[in-house]
């Protein structure tokens, strides 16, 4: 009773899952991913043990089809399961048990597996695949996954309605401060328009939890430093770095204030 896309980025550096359902907190059940290993979505009568088992198989060198075969061989409930897997090399596999609620099915291609059950029709997964191919290979994986998910929603999505959605993307060293591999881990647990809300959260995730690129960095000259310090004092802070920490912009301002992200500078100047 869910639709999802599992994929690897074109550059082979990120893996992720986007999922939506008329189900409370679908992100707590369906997606799992490990950088340099792969990603999986387990749904329908979801077997959550699939996540750890499949990722362990992949980590040991199994391809996505082999990992899927092992899961199904060991599970007597396979006819009620639906699962999509993408491995470290972008090989994909998808399974829809014959007892899944119609419409149910999926498709795979290079670097992606798309699947859904209890859907409005086959047009849901077809629209997701079209959106995936239409998106730019150079775009961040999170953006491509969300575009595909939104296309499935527009095409009818879960025929029971909307409730929750989630987006998980991993890439080596992409987490907060480079401390882990979680680039994006966003969940909308109960909302009348969960994919719209997920889109809003992804924009905030980019601002607060994604490091600035070289192109986004503005060098802080003595004149700009004076402007920033004056701004902070006027706002009631002892210095600009304290304001940065309070507002959670650490990923977008240099600790030594050698540079500031253009978007943060726009916020300081009231341009956003």
C-alpha positions in Angstrom: 0.0 0.0 0.0 3.0 2.1 -0.9 5.0 3.4 -3.8 8.8 3.9 -3.8 11.9 4.4 -5.8 15.3 3.0 -4.8 18.3 4.4 -6.7 22.0 5.1 -7.0 23.3 8.4 -8.3 24.8 8.5 -11.8 28.2 9.3 -10.4 28.0 6.2 -8.2 28.6 8.1 -5.0 25.1 8.2 -3.4 22.3 5.7 -2.7 18.8 6.4 -1.6 15.1 5.8 -1.2 11.9 7.9 -1.6 8.6 6.5 -0.5 5.0 7.6 0.1 1.9 5.8 1.5 -1.4 6.0 3.1 0.3 4.7 6.2 1.5 6.3 9.4 5.3 7.1 9.4 6.2 5.1 6.3 9.8 6.3 6.7 10.1 4.3 9.9 9.3 1.0 8.1 10.3 1.0 4.4 13.7 2.6 3.6 17.2 1.6 4.5 20.6 2.5 2.9 24.3 2.3 3.7 26.9 4.3 1.7 29.2 2.2 -0.5 26.8 -0.7 0.0 23.3 0.0 -1.4 19.7 0.7 -0.6 16.4 -1.1 -0.1 12.7 -0.5 0.3 10.6 -3.2 1.9 6.8 -2.7 1.7 3.3 -4.2 1.2 3.3 -6.7 4.1 6.7 -5.3 4.9 9.3 -7.6 6.4 11.5 -5.0 8.2 14.1 -7.7 8.8 14.8 -7.5 5.1 16.6 -4.2 5.6 19.4 -5.5 7.7 19.6 -8.8 6.0 19.7 -7.4 2.5 22.3 -4.8 3.3 24.5 -7.4 5.0 24.3 -9.6 1.8 25.2 -6.6 -0.3 28.1 -5.7 2.1 29.4 -9.2 1.6 29.5 -8.7 -2.1 26.2 -10.0 -3.3 24.5 -8.2 -6.2 21.0 -6.8 -5.8 19.4 -9.8 -7.7 21.3 -12.3 -5.5 20.4 -10.5 -2.3 16.8 -10.4 -3.3 16.8 -14.1 -4.2 18.2 -14.9 -0.8 15.6 -12.9 1.0 12.8 -14.6 -0.8 14.1 -18.1 -0.4 14.3 -17.6 3.4 10.8 -16.0 3.7 7.6 -18.0 3.7 5.7 -14.7 3.5 7.3 -13.8 0.1 3.9 -13.8 -1.7 2.8 -10.8 0.4 6.0 -8.9 0.2 7.2 -6.1 -2.1 10.8 -5.0 -2.2 13.3 -3.0 -4.3 17.1 -3.1 -4.0 20.0 -1.3 -5.7 23.5 -2.4 -5.0 26.9 -0.6 -4.8 27.3 -0.9 -8.6 23.8 0.2 -9.5 22.4 -3.3 -10.2 18.7 -3.3 -9.4 16.1 -5.9 -8.4 12.4 -5.7 -7.5 9.9 -8.2 -6.3 6.1 -8.1 -6.1 4.4 -11.0 -4.5 1.3 -12.3 -6.3 -0.8 -11.7 -3.1 -0.1 -8.0 -2.9 -3.1 -5.7 -3.2 -3.8 -4.6 -6.8 -2.6 -2.6 -8.6 0.8 -3.9 -7.7 4.0 -4.1 -9.7 7.4 -2.6 -10.4 10.1 -2.0 -12.9 13.9 -1.8 -12.8 16.6 -0.1 -14.9 20.2 0.8 -14.6 20.6 2.3 -11.1 16.9 2.2 -10.0 14.1 0.0 -8.8 10.5 1.4 -8.7 7.6 -0.5 -7.1 4.2 0.1 -5.6 1.1 -1.7 -4.4 -2.5 -0.8 -3.7 -2.0 1.9 -6.4 -4.4 3.8 -8.7 -2.8 1.8 -11.6 0.3 1.0 -13.5 0.5 4.6 -14.6 1.9 5.5 -11.1 5.2 3.6 -11.5 5.3 4.5 -15.2 5.1 8.2 -14.3 7.9 7.7 -11.7 10.2 6.1 -14.3 9.5 8.8 -16.8 10.3 11.5 -14.2 13.5 9.7 -13.2 14.8 9.6 -16.8 13.7 13.2 -17.4 15.6 14.6 -14.4 19.2 15.6 -14.9 21.9 13.0 -14.2 23.9 15.8 -12.6 21.2 16.8 -10.1 21.5 15.7 -6.5 20.1 12.3 -5.9 17.6 13.6 -3.3 16.1 16.0 -5.9 15.8 13.2 -8.5 14.1 10.8 -6.1 11.7 13.4 -4.9 10.8 14.4 -8.5 10.0 10.8 -9.2 7.9 10.4 -6.1 6.0 13.5 -6.8 5.2 12.3 -10.4 3.8 9.0 -8.9 1.6 11.0 -6.6 0.3 13.2 -9.4 -0.5 10.0 -11.4 -2.7 8.7 -8.6 -0.3 7.3 -6.0 -1.8 5.1 -3.3 -5.4 4.6 -4.2 -6.5 5.0 -0.5 -5.1 8.5 -0.3 -2.1 10.3 1.3 -0.6 10.3 4.7 3.2 10.0 4.9 6.4 10.2 2.9 10.1 9.9 3.5 13.4 10.5 1.8 16.7 8.8 2.7 20.0 9.5 0.9 23.5 8.3 1.9 26.9 9.2 0.6 30.3 8.7 2.2 31.1 11.6 4.6 28.0 13.6 3.6 26.5 13.9 7.1 26.5 16.8 9.5 30.0 18.1 9.8 31.2 15.0 7.8 30.6 12.8 10.9 28.5 10.2 9.2 27.2 9.3 5.7 23.6 10.5 6.0 23.1 13.2 3.4 19.3 13.4 3.8 17.0 11.7 6.3 13.6 13.4 6.2 10.2 12.0 7.2 6.7 13.4 7.1 4.7 11.0 9.3 1.1 12.3 9.1 0.1 15.1 6.8 -2.6 15.7 4.2 0.0 16.6 1.6 3.1 14.7 2.7 5.1 15.0 -0.6 4.6 18.8 -0.7 5.8 18.9 2.9 8.8 16.7 2.2 9.7 19.1 -0.6 9.7 22.0 1.8 11.8 20.1 4.3 14.3 19.1 1.6 14.9 22.8 0.8 15.5 23.5 4.5 17.8 20.4 4.7 19.9 21.9 2.0 20.2 25.2 3.8 21.0 23.9 7.2 22.6 20.5 6.8 24.5 20.7 3.5 27.9 22.3 3.3 28.4 25.3 1.0 30.1 24.7 -2.4 33.0 26.8 -3.5 30.7 28.7 -5.8 28.4 29.6 -3.0 31.1 31.0 -0.7 31.6 34.8 -0.5 35.1 35.8 1.0 34.7 37.9 4.1 36.7 41.2 3.7 37.4 43.5 6.6 34.4 45.7 5.4 32.1 42.7 5.3 33.3 41.4 8.6 32.4 44.8 10.2 29.0 44.6 8.6 28.4 41.1 10.0 29.5 42.0 13.5 27.3 45.1 13.5 24.4 43.0 12.4 25.0 40.5 15.2 25.3 43.1 17.9 22.1 44.9 16.6 20.4 41.5 16.9 21.5 41.1 20.5 24.5 38.8 20.1 28.1 39.4 21.2 29.5 38.5 17.8 28.6 37.1 14.4 29.8 33.5 15.2 27.4 33.3 18.1 24.5 34.3 15.8 25.6 31.6 13.3 25.5 29.0 16.0 22.2 30.1 17.3 20.6 30.0 13.9 22.2 26.7 12.9 24.1 27.9 9.9 27.4 26.2 10.9 27.5 24.3 7.6 27.4 27.6 5.6 29.8 29.9 7.4 33.5 29.2 7.9 34.5 28.8 11.6 37.1 31.4 11.2 34.7 33.6 9.2 36.9 33.5 6.1 33.8 33.1 4.0 30.0 33.2 4.3 27.5 31.4 2.1 25.7 33.7 -0.3 22.2 32.6 1.0 23.2 33.3 4.6 24.5 36.7 3.5 21.2 37.4 1.8 19.4 36.5 5.0 21.6 38.9 6.9 20.9 41.7 4.5 17.2 41.0 4.4 17.2 39.8 0.8 15.5 36.5 1.6 
